[in-house]
């Protein structure tokens, strides 16, 4: 039981957990969670706070990927487009709507309020250009969701097993 708590602590802190996973594997060699967590063990999984802190930079990249300057609109419109890129006002909060601005605002809001699954679902609604630009952070968010779910199930299974034996 201590091995799983050590693993949980390392994952919760966003630290690499290769050693903790190896210890768990020695104690419980047939545990189905071990191979699933192996991919993340070397580098760890960023915490929700780390993901949230990186999000504004990634959001800017998503906006840039979505926006396309139409160069044949003339000098005036092209200049306005460039000025708008320099002075961006970004929506924040639980904004309604299906525009990329609204979706990105909701993603950040949901990460900030601990609804990681909801944030991932919103992320999937973005245009492909925005998703491909932000794929690394999206994968880290998915890994965090997966690890938390897996650890919760694992702890529940262990506690249930100990209750039956005790």
N, C-alpha and C positions, 0 to 999 in steps of 0.2 A: 504494500500500500504506500509506503514511503517513496518508492521509486516513481509511482505515478504522480505523487505530489511534487516531487523534484522536477519532473518533466513539465508539469503544469506551471510551476513557478518560472521556469526558464522561458516557456512559451509566453506566459503572461507579461514577462519583462522584455520580450522581443529579442532575447539572447539566443545564440546558437545552442542547440540541445542535443548534439550528437552523443555526448557521453551519457546523458540521462536516458536517451533512447536505447543506447547499447546496454545499459544496466537493466532497463525494463525488458529488453529482449532476452537477456540471460535468465531473468526470473520467470518470464512468461513467453517462451519461444514461439508459441502458436497464436499469440495475440494478433488479431486482424488489424489493429490500429497501427502497428509498427511499420509495415511496409508503406502505408499511406502517409505517414509522417516523415519517412526517410528523405523524401525530396527536399524538405525544408530544414532538415537538421543542421546542416553545415553553416548556413547563413542566418538561421532563425526566421521568424515571421514578425514583420513590423507590428508594433502595437497600434491600437486605434488612434492614439494620440500622434504617433509618428505619421500615420496615414493622413490624418487631419492636417498636420503641419505641412505636409508636402502638397496637399490638395490645391492651394491657390496657384502655385507655379504650374501644376499640371492643368488646371482650369484655363490658364492663359494660353497654354499650348493647344488645348482643345478649341478655344475660341479662334485662335489663329488658323487652325486647320479648317475650320468651318467657313471662315470668311474668305471670299475670293474677290480680289480686285479685278474689276472689268476694265482693262486698259483702254478699250475703244470707246469709253464713255466721254472722253474729253479731259482736258487738263483740270478743269474746275471740280468735276465729280471725283476724279482720281485724287486730287489734293484733299478734298473733304474726307474721302475714305481713309487716307493716311492720317489725317488729324484725329479722326474717330478712333483709330487704332492706338494713338498715343494717349488719348483721354478716354479711358474706358470706365464706364460705370457698370458695375456688376451687381446683379440682383442677389440678395441674400435672404435666407429664411425658407419657410415652407410655402413657396410661391406656387400658385396654380398656373396651369398652362402646359402646352406641349412644345414650346419653343426650346431650342438648346439652352438659352439663358435660364429659363425656368427649371429645366431638368438639372442643369449643373448646380443651381442654387439649392434644389432639393437634395441632391447627392451630398453636398457639403453639410446641409442641415441634419440629414439623417446620420451621417458619420458623427457629427458633433453630439448628437443625442443618443448615440449607442445603437441605432437601428442599422447595423451593417448590412443585413440581408436586404432591407428596403433600399439602401444606397446602391447595392449591386443590381437590384432590379431596375432602378432608375437609370443606372449607367447603361444598361442594355437597350434603353430607349433612344440613346443618342445616335446621331448620324454616324455612319461607318468611319468617316474621316476623323471624327473626335475620338471614337473608340480606339482606332489603331494608334493614334497619337498618345493615348493614355494607358495602353495595354499593360505596361509593367506595374503601375500602381493598382490597376484593376485586378491583376493576378495576385498581388499582395493582399488586397482586400478579400478576395475569394479564399486565399490561403488562411487568413485570420478567421473568417467565418467557418471554414471547414475544421480548423484545429479546435476552435472553441466548441463546436458541435461534437466533435469526436471525443474530446476530453470530458465533456459533460456526460456523454453516453458511457464512456469508460469508467468514470467515477461512480456513476449510478449502478453500473453492472457490478463493480467491485463491492460497493456498499451493500447491494442486494445479496450478493454471494456471501458476504460476511454475516449478514443478518440471518440468512438461512442456516449457516453453520453454527452461529453463536447461540 
